Amino acid sequence: MVTIAESLCRIEILKEGGEFIAKVQTQGGTKEYRNTIFEDLLRELFIDLQEEFGEL
């Protein structure tokens, strides 16, 4: 059995003052998410990733 690993995306999450920032880099480009509520930031990020990679 041969396994090939491929990186699909790179996610960097930072906190700047009272705001959370997620920088996401995929083959489709780079996108930045900002929200004061961490869970809302993650929800938006993962919905977008599901849409982009859902067809894999």
KOLRO-347390 format. One record per residue (C-alpha): z, y, x; residue in one letter. Coordinates in steps of 0.2 Angstrom, whole numbers. Layout:
BEGIN
<w = Z	v = Y	u = X	rest = A>
...
This chain:
BEGIN
<w = 0	v = 0	u = 0	rest = M>
<w = -5	v = 17	u = 7	rest = V>
<w = 4	v = 33	u = 1	rest = T>
<w = -3	v = 50	u = 4	rest = I>
<w = 9	v = 65	u = 2	rest = A>
<w = 2	v = 82	u = -3	rest = E>
<w = 12	v = 98	u = -6	rest = S>
<w = 8	v = 105	u = -23	rest = L>
<w = 18	v = 121	u = -22	rest = C>
<w = 30	v = 131	u = -12	rest = R>
<w = 44	v = 139	u = -21	rest = I>
<w = 56	v = 152	u = -14	rest = E>
<w = 70	v = 159	u = -25	rest = I>
<w = 80	v = 175	u = -20	rest = L>
<w = 93	v = 186	u = -27	rest = K>
<w = 91	v = 205	u = -25	rest = E>
<w = 105	v = 214	u = -33	rest = G>
<w = 107	v = 208	u = -51	rest = G>
<w = 89	v = 201	u = -51	rest = E>
<w = 83	v = 184	u = -47	rest = F>
<w = 65	v = 183	u = -39	rest = I>
<w = 55	v = 167	u = -38	rest = A>
<w = 39	v = 167	u = -27	rest = K>
<w = 28	v = 153	u = -30	rest = V>
<w = 13	v = 148	u = -20	rest = Q>
<w = 0	v = 135	u = -26	rest = T>
<w = -18	v = 131	u = -23	rest = Q>
<w = -22	v = 143	u = -37	rest = G>
<w = -13	v = 158	u = -29	rest = G>
<w = 4	v = 166	u = -27	rest = T>
<w = 14	v = 172	u = -42	rest = K>
<w = 31	v = 181	u = -43	rest = E>
<w = 44	v = 179	u = -57	rest = Y>
<w = 58	v = 191	u = -60	rest = R>
<w = 73	v = 190	u = -72	rest = N>
<w = 91	v = 195	u = -72	rest = T>
<w = 95	v = 178	u = -80	rest = I>
<w = 93	v = 163	u = -68	rest = F>
<w = 89	v = 150	u = -82	rest = E>
<w = 76	v = 161	u = -90	rest = D>
<w = 67	v = 163	u = -73	rest = L>
<w = 67	v = 144	u = -71	rest = L>
<w = 61	v = 141	u = -88	rest = R>
<w = 46	v = 153	u = -86	rest = E>
<w = 42	v = 146	u = -69	rest = L>
<w = 42	v = 128	u = -74	rest = F>
<w = 32	v = 131	u = -90	rest = I>
<w = 19	v = 139	u = -79	rest = D>
<w = 19	v = 125	u = -67	rest = L>
<w = 18	v = 112	u = -81	rest = Q>
<w = 2	v = 121	u = -87	rest = E>
<w = -5	v = 121	u = -70	rest = E>
<w = -1	v = 103	u = -65	rest = F>
<w = 0	v = 95	u = -82	rest = G>
<w = -18	v = 88	u = -80	rest = E>
<w = -14	v = 79	u = -63	rest = L>
